[in-house]
Amino acid sequence: MSKKLVYRVLLIFIFFHSCISFGNTFKVGKGSLDKQLQRALSTYDVSWDSLGFYSAQSMPLGNGDIALNVWTEQNGDVLFYISKSDAWNEAGNLVKLGRVRVSLTPNPFFNGAPFQQVLHLKDSKIEISGGEGPQKTKLTIWVDANHPVIRVQVSSPTAIGVKVKLDPWRQEAKNAPGGLVSADVVIPSTKNEIVWYHRNDKTKNPNLMNRTFGALIEGKGLIKGEGNSLQPLLPGKDFSFSIFSYTAITQTPGNWMTQLNRVVEKNSSLDWNKTFAEHTQWWDNFWQRSWIFIQGDSAAGDVTRGYVLQRFKTACVGRGAFAMKFNGSLFTMDNPTEGKGKDKVTGKDITEPVDADFRAWGGQYWFQNTRPMYWPRLAAGDFDMMLPLFKMYHDMLTANTVQVMEYYGHKGAYFAETAPFYGGLPNIKPDSKGSYTFRYFTPILELSAMMLDYYAYTGDEKFVKQTLLPIASSGLTFFEEHFPHDQQGKLLLSPDNSIEMYWDVCNPLPDIAGLHYVLDRLLELPVDLVDMKTRNNWQKFKKLLPEIPTGFKNGKRVILPYVDANGSTAHNTENPELYAIYPFRIYGLGKADFQLALETFNERLIKRTGCWHQDVIDAPMLGLTDLAKTDVTLNLTRQDKRLRFPAFWDRGHDYMPDEDNGGNGELGLQKMLMQCDGSRILLLPAWPKEWSVNFKLNAPYNTTVEGIVKNGKILKIKVTPESRRKDIVIFNNKAAM
């Protein structure tokens, strides 16, 4: 057993001995983190003691909008890619801002002395060190949680030289599917700074035109050197520099530069110590929102690590201008072995090197792949990270409504399963052949359900009026006016997709379940948020909805994916009938007709987890503890073996590092511990006895639940506010309070 593993095991033992043996939850408040919580987090800090090769050996870092991949190459140079949530190029792809290289002379990371690169989770910083004791040189990187700036500090016991260089990136214009992608521009300057930008001026797409993104590097005591570099006049012991990133849509590059200079002026004079303290406070508050720390068998620590690191990655990218990307997030990297299909003659795999701008499945958002990162934010209490998703789709609404009227001659709107950040819909003719995403109208219903949960958890009435109701009402109007009625006067959803699985079918389960679920939840809204006319219209529409389609499979009564279960070819590997369990929670534990839901799950066609497959969520929703544990363990340990960071997940159906594995793993683990249904809070619905846990999760009505569980029993529980304790239901009958 390695020293590192022994140390990790010892930390875990100390942590759980203090927390579980004595029945203590963490003591948290508005101040700094409780020491026990700090120890628990430090257990899952990521530490490397050897140099890397290229960006596949990188660590993630970010402030919610600006993100980095940080690695140390074999020559001891420290490099990082810079990404930003709104850096969309002419082709509609989300790309890097640039790559920065830091070289020290003499290099303390390349002289045989002990080397270490550590990601500290508590305050979201990376420390890279070489040497021992008083001879140790440190390089520290952090992305300010409250300001648009990257900070880098170098501290050495002896005088050294430093060189900060912008590595050349997109130097030539290239043809791409979305049009000509222009080269990056490094601005000539006599000042002691490096400034560069990318500008979309070679596109006919008005949603992308004139978008300009880039950054400025400056450092105290650093002057312009050769090429795109900064360095000091003389060696020294302490150096620091900052990188200010900025995106804007401007008429000219000069306008962008003027605005960037204002950002630099506003932030360059900030006190580093003060801003780092405020940065640390933001992360303290973040970690206090919720936690899950597990002890038990060999999988317990790995699952905890996967959960903690996935939530950390989400915090690094989740507060930007647009929703998170499922296919690599902001952490895409160089990939020398990207698959390009098979050779027609030899049958061998064809691989082709791609750079860090590349991501399979492109720049568009696929709603089914985007949702896994967002549903877990509710129980985690990361409500601020849901707002960019809601805003992005709300911003699509007006244009999509216009297109629905233009194409179909009626009111309402929907969101395409696949769409760029600015929206848009296909014009589907009556004779258009079926496809994976044509006539796939479900996303607006699931988004409405998610927003209803957001309101239930936060009580944000302004959000209901400004965001939820416009989107949900537009979606309901679309369904009401787009489809005909059958002979009984019921809405006839035909032709309509049952997600991507079955094309152009009649009365698909996801849309029927979504309509029932969303309408029921909307009708529960307070009377002061919805006028009586609207409420009456919803009640009338509710009566027109078809019933949940059911039938028999292998002699078992089950929910059907659509009305005629024998009429369509399966085109994907999904179980649309299970949408009645998740995301539209009509069936489940403690609900009516539970056996119907259980049999439907048991008879499902596709039995898989990982990536966007949802067995990992359906299993705990049905109380299937063993399967839930197996699936959650796979999701939260499914590292891409080509990548060094333990929570850079295998690409699955998507692209590396895939975010669906981690997002669905988060949600599955939360559902094993706690499920909420209206005012009820179900604890331990699918929790294995062999896992002890210290947890804090969020529930509707601004509620938090903290607890200690050991051997299937709850040793301690704290509900805030205390008035919500009456709504707790211990689903494990052998649990004791």
C-alpha positions, 0 to 999 in steps of 0.5 A: 500500500502506497504512503499516499493511500495510507494517509488517505485511509488515516484521514478518513478514519479520523474524520469518521471517528470524530463525526460518526462515532460521537454522532456529530454533524458539522457545525457550520454557519456564516463564518469559516468552515468547521474544522471537521468539514475542512478535514473531510474536504482535504481528504479528497484534495487531488495531489500528484507527485510527478510531472505531466505530459500534455493537457490530458494530465491537467487539473480543473479550476474556475470561478463559475465563468472562467475555467482553467486546465492546469498541468506541469510538463516534463520540462517543468513548465506550468501551462494552463488553457483558459476557457470562458462560458461565452467564448463562441466562435463563428462556427457556433462552437464554445472554444478556448480563450488561449494557453499560457505558459509559465517558465521558471529559471532555474526550474525548481520543478525539473531538478530532481527535487520532490515535486507536488501539484495539489488541488485544494478544494476548500479554497479552490486553488492549485499549488505547484511546488518543488523542493523541500522545507525552506528550499521549497518554491511554490506557484499558486493559481486561483480564479477569483470567485467574485471577479473576472481575473486569474491570479498567479503567484510565485514564491521562492527562497532564492532569486529566480527568473520567470517568463510568462508567455502566451502560447500561439493558438489560432494563428490562421483563418480556417474553414469550418462548418459554420463558416470561416473561423478567423485567426486570433489577434495579438495586439501590438503594444508598447505597454508591459502587457499581453493582449489578445482577442478572437473576433467573429467578423467572418460569419453571416449569423447575426447571433455570432457576429462581432462577438469578441473574446480575449484577455490581458496579462500584466504583472507587477515588475514584469516587462515586455520580453521577446515574443508574446511574453513578460519577464522581470528585469532581474531575478527575484523571490516573489512574482505575481501576475493577473489575467483579465478575461472579457467577452463583448459584442462590439462594433469594432475591436477598438470598442472591445479593447476600451471595454476590456481596459475598464475591466482591468482598471476596475480590478487591477487595483484590488488588494490580493489578500482581501480578494483572496479572503473573499474568494475563500469565503465564497467557497466556504459558503459553497461547501456549507450548502450541502455535503455527502461523506460516506464510510463503509466498504471499498466503494464508499470513499471512491463514490464520495470522491466522485461526488465531491469532485463533480460538484466542485467542477460544476461550481467552477463552470456553473455561474457563467453567461450560458448553460454548462456544456455536457460534452467537455464542459469548459475543460476540453483538452488536446486529444491525439486519439479522437475517433473518426470511424473505421477504415472501410478496407481494413476495418480498423479504427481511424484516429486523428489528433484534435486540439482543445477547441474540439468537442464531439457533438459540437457547440449546440445544446442537447437538452437530454444531455444538459439536464443531468448537471442541473437536477442535482443542484436542487438537493445540493443547494446550488440554486445560483448555478441553475439560473444560467440554464433558465435564462438561456432558454427564456432568452430563446422564447421570443424567437421560438414563438415567432417561428411557431407562428410562422411555421404552424400558424398558431401560438405557443412555443417549444424548445428543440432537443438540439439547439444553439445557445440562441435557440431556433426551431426546424420547420417540420412539414407534414410530410417530413420524415421522422428523425431523432429530434424532429417532433421531439417536444418534451424539453419545454415540459421538463424544463418547466418541471425543473423550474417548478422545483426551483420555486418549491425549494427557493420560494422565489416569486419573482422567478415564477412571474418573470421566468417560469410562467412565461415558459410553462404557459408557452409550452402548454399553449403549443401542445394545446394548439398544435395537436388535434383531438380524438373522437372523445375530444381528448388531445391526440398527440400524433405524430409525436416523438417518444423522445429519441427512441420512437419516432412519429408515434401516437400519444407518447408517454413522456409528453403525456406524463409531462403535461399531467405533471406540469399542469398539476404542479402549476395548479398548486401555485399560490393564488396570488401568482396565477390569475383565475382566468389562467387557472381555469384554462389550465383546469379545462386543458387538464381534462383534455389530456389522454391518460397514461398509456398502459398495457402488458409486457411478458404478462405484466401490466406496465406503462407503455412508451406510447399507445401502440407499443408494437408500431415503431422501431427503436432508434436509440437506447432509452426507456421513455416509459420511465419518464413517468418516474423521472423526471415527471414524478407521477409514480414512485415510493409512497405513491399510487400504483407503485407496482405498475412502476416497478414492473415497468422498470423490471421489463424495460428494454434498455438496462444500462447506466453511465453517461445519460442513461437514467437507471442510476436515478430510476433505481433509487426512485423505486427503492432498489438499493442494491442496483442503485448502489451498483449504478451510482458507484459506476457513474461516480468512478467511471474515469476516462483512463486517458485523463489524469484527473479522477473526475474527468469522466469517460466520454460514454456517448458524449465527449471527454470529459463527459458531464452526464456521468457525474451529474446523474451519479450525483442525483442518484446518490442524493435520491438514495439518501433523500427524496422529496414529494410535496411536503414529504421528505423521505429519508433512506429510501435506497440506502445500503446498510454497509454505508455510513454517512454524514450528510446535509441536503436541501429540500423544498420550502427553504429546508435543509436536513443534516444527519448521521447514518450508521448501520442503516440507522439514523443516529442524529438528524437536524431539520432547519427550520425545525417546523419541517421535522414533522414532514420527515418520513424514515422510509427504512423501517429499521431506521431509528431516530 
